[in-house]
Amino acid sequence: MKYVDLKALGKLAREIREKAGLNQAEAAARIGSTQSNVSSAERGKGTRYIRVALNIIEQIGGQHLEGPYYAVREKPQDYDVESNGS
């Protein structure tokens, strides 16, 4: 399984929006959201904004992240795997 953290997902959404030449309000109008939600999604402010970031990536950028192969974690350190001494 591949993982992406919320900050990386938000950064990708922001890069796509900016490449499309849209401000946050314009992007929000295109995906049926609000400027505030786009801002929060781009800053990785919580799992409730994942769909907003994905909508920007998919609807504006024309890219598709395949699930369930991607799992989103709130913090990069959530990926650390502790050795059990084996």
PDB file with SEQRES, HELIX, SHEET and CRYST1 records, atoms N, CA, C and O in Angstrom:
SEQRES   1 A   86  MET LYS TYR VAL ASP LEU LYS ALA LEU GLY LYS LEU ALA          
SEQRES   2 A   86  ARG GLU ILE ARG GLU LYS ALA GLY LEU ASN GLN ALA GLU          
SEQRES   3 A   86  ALA ALA ALA ARG ILE GLY SER THR GLN SER ASN VAL SER          
SEQRES   4 A   86  SER ALA GLU ARG GLY LYS GLY THR ARG TYR ILE ARG VAL          
SEQRES   5 A   86  ALA LEU ASN ILE ILE GLU GLN ILE GLY GLY GLN HIS LEU          
SEQRES   6 A   86  GLU GLY PRO TYR TYR ALA VAL ARG GLU LYS PRO GLN ASP          
SEQRES   7 A   86  TYR ASP VAL GLU SER ASN GLY SER                              
HELIX    1 AA1 LEU A    6  LYS A   19  1                                  14    
HELIX    2 AA2 GLN A   24  ILE A   31  1                                   8    
HELIX    3 AA3 GLN A   35  GLU A   42  1                                   8    
HELIX    4 AA4 THR A   47  TYR A   49  5                                   3    
HELIX    5 AA5 ILE A   50  ASN A   55  1                                   6    
HELIX    6 AA6 ILE A   56  ILE A   60  3                                   5    
HELIX    7 AA7 PRO A   76  TYR A   79  5                                   4    
SHEET    1 AA1 2 LYS A   2  ASP A   5  0                                        
SHEET    2 AA1 2 TYR A  70  ARG A  73  1                                        
CRYST1    1.000    1.000    1.000  90.00  90.00  90.00 P 1           1          
ATOM      1  N   MET A   1       0.848  -1.181   0.000  1.00  0.00           N  
ATOM      2  CA  MET A   1       0.000   0.000   0.000  1.00  0.00           C  
ATOM      3  C   MET A   1       0.885   1.233   0.000  1.00  0.00           C  
ATOM      4  O   MET A   1       1.886   1.279   0.715  1.00  0.00           O  
ATOM      5  N   LYS A   2       0.531   2.217  -0.784  1.00  0.00           N  
ATOM      6  CA  LYS A   2       1.253   3.480  -0.817  1.00  0.00           C  
ATOM      7  C   LYS A   2       0.542   4.465   0.099  1.00  0.00           C  
ATOM      8  O   LYS A   2      -0.685   4.469   0.203  1.00  0.00           O  
ATOM      9  N   TYR A   3       1.340   5.300   0.761  1.00  0.00           N  
ATOM     10  CA  TYR A   3       0.788   6.278   1.684  1.00  0.00           C  
ATOM     11  C   TYR A   3       1.123   7.681   1.226  1.00  0.00           C  
ATOM     12  O   TYR A   3       2.167   7.917   0.618  1.00  0.00           O  
ATOM     13  N   VAL A   4       0.251   8.589   1.517  1.00  0.00           N  
ATOM     14  CA  VAL A   4       0.515  10.014   1.302  1.00  0.00           C  
ATOM     15  C   VAL A   4      -0.026  10.747   2.529  1.00  0.00           C  
ATOM     16  O   VAL A   4      -1.128  10.459   2.995  1.00  0.00           O  
ATOM     17  N   ASP A   5       0.756  11.694   3.047  1.00  0.00           N  
ATOM     18  CA  ASP A   5       0.261  12.424   4.210  1.00  0.00           C  
ATOM     19  C   ASP A   5      -0.563  13.623   3.754  1.00  0.00           C  
ATOM     20  O   ASP A   5      -0.499  14.020   2.591  1.00  0.00           O  
ATOM     21  N   LEU A   6      -1.325  14.190   4.660  1.00  0.00           N  
ATOM     22  CA  LEU A   6      -2.227  15.291   4.320  1.00  0.00           C  
ATOM     23  C   LEU A   6      -1.494  16.505   3.768  1.00  0.00           C  
ATOM     24  O   LEU A   6      -1.999  17.172   2.865  1.00  0.00           O  
ATOM     25  N   LYS A   7      -0.321  16.798   4.290  1.00  0.00           N  
ATOM     26  CA  LYS A   7       0.442  17.959   3.808  1.00  0.00           C  
ATOM     27  C   LYS A   7       0.855  17.747   2.357  1.00  0.00           C  
ATOM     28  O   LYS A   7       0.766  18.673   1.550  1.00  0.00           O  
ATOM     29  N   ALA A   8       1.307  16.538   2.012  1.00  0.00           N  
ATOM     30  CA  ALA A   8       1.712  16.245   0.637  1.00  0.00           C  
ATOM     31  C   ALA A   8       0.510  16.291  -0.307  1.00  0.00           C  
ATOM     32  O   ALA A   8       0.615  16.787  -1.428  1.00  0.00           O  
ATOM     33  N   LEU A   9      -0.621  15.776   0.148  1.00  0.00           N  
ATOM     34  CA  LEU A   9      -1.836  15.806  -0.660  1.00  0.00           C  
ATOM     35  C   LEU A   9      -2.261  17.251  -0.910  1.00  0.00           C  
ATOM     36  O   LEU A   9      -2.622  17.611  -2.030  1.00  0.00           O  
ATOM     37  N   GLY A  10      -2.216  18.073   0.128  1.00  0.00           N  
ATOM     38  CA  GLY A  10      -2.566  19.486   0.000  1.00  0.00           C  
ATOM     39  C   GLY A  10      -1.615  20.232  -0.912  1.00  0.00           C  
ATOM     40  O   GLY A  10      -2.034  21.079  -1.701  1.00  0.00           O  
ATOM     41  N   LYS A  11      -0.337  19.916  -0.804  1.00  0.00           N  
ATOM     42  CA  LYS A  11       0.668  20.571  -1.655  1.00  0.00           C  
ATOM     43  C   LYS A  11       0.398  20.229  -3.118  1.00  0.00           C  
ATOM     44  O   LYS A  11       0.464  21.109  -3.976  1.00  0.00           O  
ATOM     45  N   LEU A  12       0.099  18.979  -3.412  1.00  0.00           N  
ATOM     46  CA  LEU A  12      -0.209  18.575  -4.775  1.00  0.00           C  
ATOM     47  C   LEU A  12      -1.449  19.312  -5.297  1.00  0.00           C  
ATOM     48  O   LEU A  12      -1.465  19.778  -6.436  1.00  0.00           O  
ATOM     49  N   ALA A  13      -2.478  19.414  -4.463  1.00  0.00           N  
ATOM     50  CA  ALA A  13      -3.697  20.122  -4.859  1.00  0.00           C  
ATOM     51  C   ALA A  13      -3.393  21.586  -5.157  1.00  0.00           C  
ATOM     52  O   ALA A  13      -3.881  22.132  -6.146  1.00  0.00           O  
ATOM     53  N   ARG A  14      -2.590  22.222  -4.308  1.00  0.00           N  
ATOM     54  CA  ARG A  14      -2.232  23.625  -4.525  1.00  0.00           C  
ATOM     55  C   ARG A  14      -1.450  23.796  -5.821  1.00  0.00           C  
ATOM     56  O   ARG A  14      -1.727  24.711  -6.597  1.00  0.00           O  
ATOM     57  N   GLU A  15      -0.475  22.921  -6.062  1.00  0.00           N  
ATOM     58  CA  GLU A  15       0.325  23.009  -7.284  1.00  0.00           C  
ATOM     59  C   GLU A  15      -0.547  22.873  -8.528  1.00  0.00           C  
ATOM     60  O   GLU A  15      -0.355  23.592  -9.509  1.00  0.00           O  
ATOM     61  N   ILE A  16      -1.495  21.959  -8.484  1.00  0.00           N  
ATOM     62  CA  ILE A  16      -2.401  21.754  -9.622  1.00  0.00           C  
ATOM     63  C   ILE A  16      -3.279  22.980  -9.827  1.00  0.00           C  
ATOM     64  O   ILE A  16      -3.462  23.435 -10.956  1.00  0.00           O  
ATOM     65  N   ARG A  17      -3.823  23.515  -8.734  1.00  0.00           N  
ATOM     66  CA  ARG A  17      -4.677  24.712  -8.839  1.00  0.00           C  
ATOM     67  C   ARG A  17      -3.901  25.867  -9.431  1.00  0.00           C  
ATOM     68  O   ARG A  17      -4.385  26.540 -10.342  1.00  0.00           O  
ATOM     69  N   GLU A  18      -2.693  26.106  -8.920  1.00  0.00           N  
ATOM     70  CA  GLU A  18      -1.884  27.218  -9.405  1.00  0.00           C  
ATOM     71  C   GLU A  18      -1.488  27.012 -10.870  1.00  0.00           C  
ATOM     72  O   GLU A  18      -1.498  27.963 -11.651  1.00  0.00           O  
ATOM     73  N   LYS A  19      -1.144  25.791 -11.242  1.00  0.00           N  
ATOM     74  CA  LYS A  19      -0.784  25.500 -12.641  1.00  0.00           C  
ATOM     75  C   LYS A  19      -1.966  25.771 -13.571  1.00  0.00           C  
ATOM     76  O   LYS A  19      -1.786  26.177 -14.719  1.00  0.00           O  
ATOM     77  N   ALA A  20      -3.179  25.541 -13.060  1.00  0.00           N  
ATOM     78  CA  ALA A  20      -4.381  25.804 -13.854  1.00  0.00           C  
ATOM     79  C   ALA A  20      -4.702  27.298 -13.904  1.00  0.00           C  
ATOM     80  O   ALA A  20      -5.609  27.711 -14.627  1.00  0.00           O  
ATOM     81  N   GLY A  21      -3.963  28.114 -13.139  1.00  0.00           N  
ATOM     82  CA  GLY A  21      -4.169  29.562 -13.147  1.00  0.00           C  
ATOM     83  C   GLY A  21      -5.404  30.002 -12.372  1.00  0.00           C  
ATOM     84  O   GLY A  21      -5.994  31.042 -12.666  1.00  0.00           O  
ATOM     85  N   LEU A  22      -5.792  29.200 -11.378  1.00  0.00           N  
ATOM     86  CA  LEU A  22      -6.986  29.511 -10.596  1.00  0.00           C  
ATOM     87  C   LEU A  22      -6.607  29.978  -9.199  1.00  0.00           C  
ATOM     88  O   LEU A  22      -5.641  29.491  -8.613  1.00  0.00           O  
ATOM     89  N   ASN A  23      -7.379  30.932  -8.666  1.00  0.00           N  
ATOM     90  CA  ASN A  23      -7.219  31.249  -7.256  1.00  0.00           C  
ATOM     91  C   ASN A  23      -8.101  30.275  -6.471  1.00  0.00           C  
ATOM     92  O   ASN A  23      -8.836  29.488  -7.069  1.00  0.00           O  
ATOM     93  N   GLN A  24      -8.036  30.321  -5.157  1.00  0.00           N  
ATOM     94  CA  GLN A  24      -8.788  29.366  -4.338  1.00  0.00           C  
ATOM     95  C   GLN A  24     -10.292  29.475  -4.550  1.00  0.00           C  
ATOM     96  O   GLN A  24     -10.985  28.459  -4.594  1.00  0.00           O  
ATOM     97  N   ALA A  25     -10.801  30.691  -4.683  1.00  0.00           N  
ATOM     98  CA  ALA A  25     -12.248  30.873  -4.873  1.00  0.00           C  
ATOM     99  C   ALA A  25     -12.706  30.287  -6.205  1.00  0.00           C  
ATOM    100  O   ALA A  25     -13.772  29.676  -6.284  1.00  0.00           O  
ATOM    101  N   GLU A  26     -11.904  30.471  -7.246  1.00  0.00           N  
ATOM    102  CA  GLU A  26     -12.253  29.927  -8.558  1.00  0.00           C  
ATOM    103  C   GLU A  26     -12.223  28.402  -8.546  1.00  0.00           C  
ATOM    104  O   GLU A  26     -13.100  27.749  -9.112  1.00  0.00           O  
ATOM    105  N   ALA A  27     -11.212  27.847  -7.900  1.00  0.00           N  
ATOM    106  CA  ALA A  27     -11.123  26.386  -7.791  1.00  0.00           C  
ATOM    107  C   ALA A  27     -12.312  25.847  -7.001  1.00  0.00           C  
ATOM    108  O   ALA A  27     -12.901  24.830  -7.368  1.00  0.00           O  
ATOM    109  N   ALA A  28     -12.657  26.528  -5.927  1.00  0.00           N  
ATOM    110  CA  ALA A  28     -13.790  26.100  -5.103  1.00  0.00           C  
ATOM    111  C   ALA A  28     -15.079  26.089  -5.916  1.00  0.00           C  
ATOM    112  O   ALA A  28     -15.874  25.155  -5.809  1.00  0.00           O  
ATOM    113  N   ALA A  29     -15.288  27.116  -6.722  1.00  0.00           N  
ATOM    114  CA  ALA A  29     -16.492  27.186  -7.554  1.00  0.00           C  
ATOM    115  C   ALA A  29     -16.529  26.022  -8.545  1.00  0.00           C  
ATOM    116  O   ALA A  29     -17.591  25.454  -8.803  1.00  0.00           O  
ATOM    117  N   ARG A  30     -15.377  25.673  -9.094  1.00  0.00           N  
ATOM    118  CA  ARG A  30     -15.313  24.571 -10.055  1.00  0.00           C  
ATOM    119  C   ARG A  30     -15.644  23.228  -9.441  1.00  0.00           C  
ATOM    120  O   ARG A  30     -16.245  22.377 -10.097  1.00  0.00           O  
ATOM    121  N   ILE A  31     -15.259  23.025  -8.184  1.00  0.00           N  
ATOM    122  CA  ILE A  31     -15.474  21.715  -7.560  1.00  0.00           C  
ATOM    123  C   ILE A  31     -16.687  21.696  -6.630  1.00  0.00           C  
ATOM    124  O   ILE A  31     -16.979  20.675  -6.007  1.00  0.00           O  
ATOM    125  N   GLY A  32     -17.385  22.813  -6.537  1.00  0.00           N  
ATOM    126  CA  GLY A  32     -18.575  22.867  -5.693  1.00  0.00           C  
ATOM    127  C   GLY A  32     -18.271  22.913  -4.209  1.00  0.00           C  
ATOM    128  O   GLY A  32     -18.942  22.266  -3.404  1.00  0.00           O  
ATOM    129  N   SER A  33     -17.247  23.689  -3.851  1.00  0.00           N  
ATOM    130  CA  SER A  33     -16.860  23.809  -2.449  1.00  0.00           C  
ATOM    131  C   SER A  33     -16.744  25.292  -2.102  1.00  0.00           C  
ATOM    132  O   SER A  33     -17.299  26.144  -2.796  1.00  0.00           O  
ATOM    133  N   THR A  34     -16.025  25.590  -1.033  1.00  0.00           N  
ATOM    134  CA  THR A  34     -15.817  26.973  -0.624  1.00  0.00           C  
ATOM    135  C   THR A  34     -14.325  27.293  -0.636  1.00  0.00           C  
ATOM    136  O   THR A  34     -13.486  26.394  -0.581  1.00  0.00           O  
ATOM    137  N   GLN A  35     -14.008  28.576  -0.708  1.00  0.00           N  
ATOM    138  CA  GLN A  35     -12.610  29.008  -0.671  1.00  0.00           C  
ATOM    139  C   GLN A  35     -11.954  28.572   0.625  1.00  0.00           C  
ATOM    140  O   GLN A  35     -10.792  28.166   0.633  1.00  0.00           O  
ATOM    141  N   SER A  36     -12.689  28.654   1.713  1.00  0.00           N  
ATOM    142  CA  SER A  36     -12.167  28.254   3.018  1.00  0.00           C  
ATOM    143  C   SER A  36     -11.792  26.774   3.039  1.00  0.00           C  
ATOM    144  O   SER A  36     -10.753  26.401   3.583  1.00  0.00           O  
ATOM    145  N   ASN A  37     -12.638  25.933   2.448  1.00  0.00           N  
ATOM    146  CA  ASN A  37     -12.348  24.503   2.398  1.00  0.00           C  
ATOM    147  C   ASN A  37     -11.124  24.217   1.531  1.00  0.00           C  
ATOM    148  O   ASN A  37     -10.308  23.359   1.869  1.00  0.00           O  
ATOM    149  N   VAL A  38     -10.998  24.934   0.414  1.00  0.00           N  
ATOM    150  CA  VAL A  38      -9.829  24.753  -0.452  1.00  0.00           C  
ATOM    151  C   VAL A  38      -8.563  25.146   0.304  1.00  0.00           C  
ATOM    152  O   VAL A  38      -7.557  24.440   0.243  1.00  0.00           O  
ATOM    153  N   SER A  39      -8.612  26.252   1.006  1.00  0.00           N  
ATOM    154  CA  SER A  39      -7.466  26.695   1.793  1.00  0.00           C  
ATOM    155  C   SER A  39      -7.077  25.644   2.834  1.00  0.00           C  
ATOM    156  O   SER A  39      -5.899  25.314   2.975  1.00  0.00           O  
ATOM    157  N   SER A  40      -8.048  25.129   3.548  1.00  0.00           N  
ATOM    158  CA  SER A  40      -7.777  24.114   4.573  1.00  0.00           C  
ATOM    159  C   SER A  40      -7.220  22.837   3.959  1.00  0.00           C  
ATOM    160  O   SER A  40      -6.305  22.226   4.513  1.00  0.00           O  
ATOM    161  N   ALA A  41      -7.769  22.431   2.815  1.00  0.00           N  
ATOM    162  CA  ALA A  41      -7.292  21.227   2.134  1.00  0.00           C  
ATOM    163  C   ALA A  41      -5.844  21.397   1.696  1.00  0.00           C  
ATOM    164  O   ALA A  41      -5.033  20.483   1.850  1.00  0.00           O  
ATOM    165  N   GLU A  42      -5.522  22.559   1.155  1.00  0.00           N  
ATOM    166  CA  GLU A  42      -4.163  22.809   0.675  1.00  0.00           C  
ATOM    167  C   GLU A  42      -3.156  22.870   1.811  1.00  0.00           C  
ATOM    168  O   GLU A  42      -1.973  22.608   1.596  1.00  0.00           O  
ATOM    169  N   ARG A  43      -3.592  23.204   2.995  1.00  0.00           N  
ATOM    170  CA  ARG A  43      -2.702  23.254   4.162  1.00  0.00           C  
ATOM    171  C   ARG A  43      -2.697  21.943   4.923  1.00  0.00           C  
ATOM    172  O   ARG A  43      -2.006  21.826   5.935  1.00  0.00           O  
ATOM    173  N   GLY A  44      -3.457  20.942   4.458  1.00  0.00           N  
ATOM    174  CA  GLY A  44      -3.480  19.639   5.126  1.00  0.00           C  
ATOM    175  C   GLY A  44      -4.048  19.715   6.523  1.00  0.00           C  
ATOM    176  O   GLY A  44      -3.516  19.099   7.447  1.00  0.00           O  
ATOM    177  N   LYS A  45      -5.133  20.469   6.690  1.00  0.00           N  
ATOM    178  CA  LYS A  45      -5.669  20.760   8.019  1.00  0.00           C  
ATOM    179  C   LYS A  45      -6.576  19.690   8.615  1.00  0.00           C  
ATOM    180  O   LYS A  45      -7.189  19.931   9.655  1.00  0.00           O  
ATOM    181  N   GLY A  46      -6.680  18.557   8.016  1.00  0.00           N  
ATOM    182  CA  GLY A  46      -7.484  17.500   8.636  1.00  0.00           C  
ATOM    183  C   GLY A  46      -8.093  16.573   7.601  1.00  0.00           C  
ATOM    184  O   GLY A  46      -8.237  16.921   6.429  1.00  0.00           O  
ATOM    185  N   THR A  47      -8.442  15.400   8.059  1.00  0.00           N  
ATOM    186  CA  THR A  47      -8.975  14.387   7.149  1.00  0.00           C  
ATOM    187  C   THR A  47     -10.307  14.793   6.540  1.00  0.00           C  
ATOM    188  O   THR A  47     -10.688  14.263   5.496  1.00  0.00           O  
ATOM    189  N   ARG A  48     -11.020  15.714   7.163  1.00  0.00           N  
ATOM    190  CA  ARG A  48     -12.316  16.125   6.600  1.00  0.00           C  
ATOM    191  C   ARG A  48     -12.169  16.885   5.288  1.00  0.00           C  
ATOM    192  O   ARG A  48     -13.156  17.100   4.585  1.00  0.00           O  
ATOM    193  N   TYR A  49     -10.937  17.296   4.946  1.00  0.00           N  
ATOM    194  CA  TYR A  49     -10.689  18.038   3.711  1.00  0.00           C  
ATOM    195  C   TYR A  49     -10.062  17.181   2.608  1.00  0.00           C  
ATOM    196  O   TYR A  49      -9.718  17.699   1.546  1.00  0.00           O  
ATOM    197  N   ILE A  50      -9.913  15.894   2.847  1.00  0.00           N  
ATOM    198  CA  ILE A  50      -9.324  15.000   1.842  1.00  0.00           C  
ATOM    199  C   ILE A  50     -10.106  15.058   0.542  1.00  0.00           C  
ATOM    200  O   ILE A  50      -9.512  15.170  -0.530  1.00  0.00           O  
ATOM    201  N   ARG A  51     -11.426  14.985   0.620  1.00  0.00           N  
ATOM    202  CA  ARG A  51     -12.236  14.969  -0.590  1.00  0.00           C  
ATOM    203  C   ARG A  51     -12.063  16.259  -1.383  1.00  0.00           C  
ATOM    204  O   ARG A  51     -12.077  16.228  -2.613  1.00  0.00           O  
ATOM    205  N   VAL A  52     -11.900  17.388  -0.707  1.00  0.00           N  
ATOM    206  CA  VAL A  52     -11.690  18.662  -1.393  1.00  0.00           C  
ATOM    207  C   VAL A  52     -10.375  18.606  -2.175  1.00  0.00           C  
ATOM    208  O   VAL A  52     -10.332  18.973  -3.349  1.00  0.00           O  
ATOM    209  N   ALA A  53      -9.312  18.148  -1.527  1.00  0.00           N  
ATOM    210  CA  ALA A  53      -8.016  18.032  -2.207  1.00  0.00           C  
ATOM    211  C   ALA A  53      -8.112  17.073  -3.388  1.00  0.00           C  
ATOM    212  O   ALA A  53      -7.594  17.360  -4.467  1.00  0.00           O  
ATOM    213  N   LEU A  54      -8.769  15.941  -3.188  1.00  0.00           N  
ATOM    214  CA  LEU A  54      -8.916  14.972  -4.275  1.00  0.00           C  
ATOM    215  C   LEU A  54      -9.734  15.541  -5.425  1.00  0.00           C  
ATOM    216  O   LEU A  54      -9.434  15.273  -6.588  1.00  0.00           O  
ATOM    217  N   ASN A  55     -10.757  16.319  -5.117  1.00  0.00           N  
ATOM    218  CA  ASN A  55     -11.553  16.943  -6.175  1.00  0.00           C  
ATOM    219  C   ASN A  55     -10.711  17.906  -7.007  1.00  0.00           C  
ATOM    220  O   ASN A  55     -10.857  17.955  -8.228  1.00  0.00           O  
ATOM    221  N   ILE A  56      -9.845  18.661  -6.371  1.00  0.00           N  
ATOM    222  CA  ILE A  56      -8.959  19.562  -7.105  1.00  0.00           C  
ATOM    223  C   ILE A  56      -8.039  18.746  -8.006  1.00  0.00           C  
ATOM    224  O   ILE A  56      -7.891  19.044  -9.192  1.00  0.00           O  
ATOM    225  N   ILE A  57      -7.428  17.726  -7.439  1.00  0.00           N  
ATOM    226  CA  ILE A  57      -6.489  16.887  -8.187  1.00  0.00           C  
ATOM    227  C   ILE A  57      -7.184  16.218  -9.375  1.00  0.00           C  
ATOM    228  O   ILE A  57      -6.653  16.197 -10.486  1.00  0.00           O  
ATOM    229  N   GLU A  58      -8.371  15.675  -9.128  1.00  0.00           N  
ATOM    230  CA  GLU A  58      -9.070  14.921 -10.164  1.00  0.00           C  
ATOM    231  C   GLU A  58      -9.813  15.816 -11.153  1.00  0.00           C  
ATOM    232  O   GLU A  58      -9.672  15.641 -12.364  1.00  0.00           O  
ATOM    233  N   GLN A  59     -10.597  16.765 -10.661  1.00  0.00           N  
ATOM    234  CA  GLN A  59     -11.449  17.564 -11.542  1.00  0.00           C  
ATOM    235  C   GLN A  59     -10.699  18.685 -12.250  1.00  0.00           C  
ATOM    236  O   GLN A  59     -10.990  18.992 -13.406  1.00  0.00           O  
ATOM    237  N   ILE A  60      -9.752  19.290 -11.576  1.00  0.00           N  
ATOM    238  CA  ILE A  60      -9.019  20.395 -12.184  1.00  0.00           C  
ATOM    239  C   ILE A  60      -7.741  19.887 -12.859  1.00  0.00           C  
ATOM    240  O   ILE A  60      -7.385  20.328 -13.951  1.00  0.00           O  
ATOM    241  N   GLY A  61      -7.066  18.962 -12.196  1.00  0.00           N  
ATOM    242  CA  GLY A  61      -5.804  18.458 -12.736  1.00  0.00           C  
ATOM    243  C   GLY A  61      -5.932  17.291 -13.685  1.00  0.00           C  
ATOM    244  O   GLY A  61      -4.986  16.953 -14.395  1.00  0.00           O  
ATOM    245  N   GLY A  62      -7.107  16.669 -13.702  1.00  0.00           N  
ATOM    246  CA  GLY A  62      -7.301  15.530 -14.583  1.00  0.00           C  
ATOM    247  C   GLY A  62      -6.506  14.304 -14.177  1.00  0.00           C  
ATOM    248  O   GLY A  62      -6.317  13.391 -14.981  1.00  0.00           O  
ATOM    249  N   GLN A  63      -6.039  14.273 -12.934  1.00  0.00           N  
ATOM    250  CA  GLN A  63      -5.301  13.130 -12.420  1.00  0.00           C  
ATOM    251  C   GLN A  63      -6.229  12.296 -11.555  1.00  0.00           C  
ATOM    252  O   GLN A  63      -7.237  12.791 -11.051  1.00  0.00           O  
ATOM    253  N   HIS A  64      -5.887  11.042 -11.388  1.00  0.00           N  
ATOM    254  CA  HIS A  64      -6.714  10.170 -10.553  1.00  0.00           C  
ATOM    255  C   HIS A  64      -5.827   9.384  -9.606  1.00  0.00           C  
ATOM    256  O   HIS A  64      -4.905   8.686 -10.031  1.00  0.00           O  
ATOM    257  N   LEU A  65      -6.113   9.503  -8.325  1.00  0.00           N  
ATOM    258  CA  LEU A  65      -5.416   8.691  -7.328  1.00  0.00           C  
ATOM    259  C   LEU A  65      -6.257   7.449  -7.088  1.00  0.00           C  
ATOM    260  O   LEU A  65      -7.418   7.544  -6.689  1.00  0.00           O  
ATOM    261  N   GLU A  66      -5.683   6.313  -7.325  1.00  0.00           N  
ATOM    262  CA  GLU A  66      -6.408   5.051  -7.201  1.00  0.00           C  
ATOM    263  C   GLU A  66      -6.518   4.632  -5.746  1.00  0.00           C  
ATOM    264  O   GLU A  66      -5.513   4.589  -5.036  1.00  0.00           O  
ATOM    265  N   GLY A  67      -7.677   4.334  -5.312  1.00  0.00           N  
ATOM    266  CA  GLY A  67      -7.880   3.751  -3.989  1.00  0.00           C  
ATOM    267  C   GLY A  67      -8.335   2.334  -4.175  1.00  0.00           C  
ATOM    268  O   GLY A  67      -8.827   2.021  -5.259  1.00  0.00           O  
ATOM    269  N   PRO A  68      -8.218   1.484  -3.252  1.00  0.00           N  
ATOM    270  CA  PRO A  68      -7.728   1.717  -1.882  1.00  0.00           C  
ATOM    271  C   PRO A  68      -6.221   1.642  -1.755  1.00  0.00           C  
ATOM    272  O   PRO A  68      -5.710   1.409  -0.659  1.00  0.00           O  
ATOM    273  N   TYR A  69      -5.502   1.833  -2.839  1.00  0.00           N  
ATOM    274  CA  TYR A  69      -4.057   1.692  -2.812  1.00  0.00           C  
ATOM    275  C   TYR A  69      -3.352   2.850  -2.130  1.00  0.00           C  
ATOM    276  O   TYR A  69      -2.160   2.768  -1.835  1.00  0.00           O  
ATOM    277  N   TYR A  70      -4.077   3.919  -1.880  1.00  0.00           N  
ATOM    278  CA  TYR A  70      -3.505   5.054  -1.171  1.00  0.00           C  
ATOM    279  C   TYR A  70      -4.229   5.222   0.151  1.00  0.00           C  
ATOM    280  O   TYR A  70      -5.459   5.253   0.198  1.00  0.00           O  
ATOM    281  N   ALA A  71      -3.482   5.327   1.197  1.00  0.00           N  
ATOM    282  CA  ALA A  71      -4.053   5.607   2.504  1.00  0.00           C  
ATOM    283  C   ALA A  71      -3.488   6.943   2.959  1.00  0.00           C  
ATOM    284  O   ALA A  71      -2.291   7.195   2.821  1.00  0.00           O  
ATOM    285  N   VAL A  72      -4.323   7.778   3.485  1.00  0.00           N  
ATOM    286  CA  VAL A  72      -3.893   9.104   3.912  1.00  0.00           C  
ATOM    287  C   VAL A  72      -3.742   9.116   5.419  1.00  0.00           C  
ATOM    288  O   VAL A  72      -4.641   8.697   6.148  1.00  0.00           O  
ATOM    289  N   ARG A  73      -2.614   9.592   5.874  1.00  0.00           N  
ATOM    290  CA  ARG A  73      -2.330   9.701   7.300  1.00  0.00           C  
ATOM    291  C   ARG A  73      -2.159  11.175   7.631  1.00  0.00           C  
ATOM    292  O   ARG A  73      -1.733  11.963   6.787  1.00  0.00           O  
ATOM    293  N   GLU A  74      -2.488  11.540   8.847  1.00  0.00           N  
ATOM    294  CA  GLU A  74      -2.386  12.947   9.228  1.00  0.00           C  
ATOM    295  C   GLU A  74      -0.956  13.400   9.451  1.00  0.00           C  
ATOM    296  O   GLU A  74      -0.638  14.563   9.202  1.00  0.00           O  
ATOM    297  N   LYS A  75      -0.076  12.504   9.919  1.00  0.00           N  
ATOM    298  CA  LYS A  75       1.293  12.887  10.216  1.00  0.00           C  
ATOM    299  C   LYS A  75       2.247  11.895   9.563  1.00  0.00           C  
ATOM    300  O   LYS A  75       2.000  10.690   9.596  1.00  0.00           O  
ATOM    301  N   PRO A  76       3.333  12.385   8.969  1.00  0.00           N  
ATOM    302  CA  PRO A  76       4.287  11.477   8.343  1.00  0.00           C  
ATOM    303  C   PRO A  76       4.818  10.423   9.303  1.00  0.00           C  
ATOM    304  O   PRO A  76       5.087   9.295   8.888  1.00  0.00           O  
ATOM    305  N   GLN A  77       4.975  10.769  10.587  1.00  0.00           N  
ATOM    306  CA  GLN A  77       5.512   9.799  11.527  1.00  0.00           C  
ATOM    307  C   GLN A  77       4.561   8.621  11.762  1.00  0.00           C  
ATOM    308  O   GLN A  77       4.957   7.615  12.350  1.00  0.00           O  
ATOM    309  N   ASP A  78       3.321   8.740  11.310  1.00  0.00           N  
ATOM    310  CA  ASP A  78       2.392   7.624  11.425  1.00  0.00           C  
ATOM    311  C   ASP A  78       2.865   6.421  10.606  1.00  0.00           C  
ATOM    312  O   ASP A  78       2.351   5.315  10.773  1.00  0.00           O  
ATOM    313  N   TYR A  79       3.845   6.636   9.719  1.00  0.00           N  
ATOM    314  CA  TYR A  79       4.319   5.558   8.861  1.00  0.00           C  
ATOM    315  C   TYR A  79       5.447   4.764   9.488  1.00  0.00           C  
ATOM    316  O   TYR A  79       5.799   3.693   8.993  1.00  0.00           O  
ATOM    317  N   ASP A  80       6.021   5.272  10.571  1.00  0.00           N  
ATOM    318  CA  ASP A  80       7.136   4.573  11.194  1.00  0.00           C  
ATOM    319  C   ASP A  80       6.707   3.200  11.660  1.00  0.00           C  
ATOM    320  O   ASP A  80       5.655   3.021  12.274  1.00  0.00           O  
ATOM    321  N   VAL A  81       7.549   2.244  11.351  1.00  0.00           N  
ATOM    322  CA  VAL A  81       7.278   0.870  11.765  1.00  0.00           C  
ATOM    323  C   VAL A  81       8.337   0.509  12.791  1.00  0.00           C  
ATOM    324  O   VAL A  81       9.536   0.629  12.540  1.00  0.00           O  
ATOM    325  N   GLU A  82       7.878   0.069  13.940  1.00  0.00           N  
ATOM    326  CA  GLU A  82       8.813  -0.314  14.985  1.00  0.00           C  
ATOM    327  C   GLU A  82       9.267  -1.737  14.782  1.00  0.00           C  
ATOM    328  O   GLU A  82       8.476  -2.616  14.441  1.00  0.00           O  
ATOM    329  N   SER A  83      10.530  -1.952  14.993  1.00  0.00           N  
ATOM    330  CA  SER A  83      11.067  -3.300  14.873  1.00  0.00           C  
ATOM    331  C   SER A  83      10.673  -4.087  16.108  1.00  0.00           C  
ATOM    332  O   SER A  83      10.690  -3.563  17.222  1.00  0.00           O  
ATOM    333  N   ASN A  84      10.317  -5.348  15.906  1.00  0.00           N  
ATOM    334  CA  ASN A  84       9.959  -6.183  17.054  1.00  0.00           C  
ATOM    335  C   ASN A  84      11.147  -7.037  17.473  1.00  0.00           C  
ATOM    336  O   ASN A  84      10.999  -7.969  18.263  1.00  0.00           O  
ATOM    337  N   GLY A  85      12.341  -6.715  16.938  1.00  0.00           N  
ATOM    338  CA  GLY A  85      13.552  -7.430  17.327  1.00  0.00           C  
ATOM    339  C   GLY A  85      13.785  -8.691  16.534  1.00  0.00           C  
ATOM    340  O   GLY A  85      14.721  -9.433  16.833  1.00  0.00           O  
ATOM    341  N   SER A  86      12.962  -8.965  15.528  1.00  0.00           N  
ATOM    342  CA  SER A  86      13.152 -10.179  14.733  1.00  0.00           C  
ATOM    343  C   SER A  86      14.236  -9.973  13.710  1.00  0.00           C  
ATOM    344  O   SER A  86      14.543 -10.886  12.943  1.00  0.00           O  
TER     345      SER A  86                                                      
END                                                                             
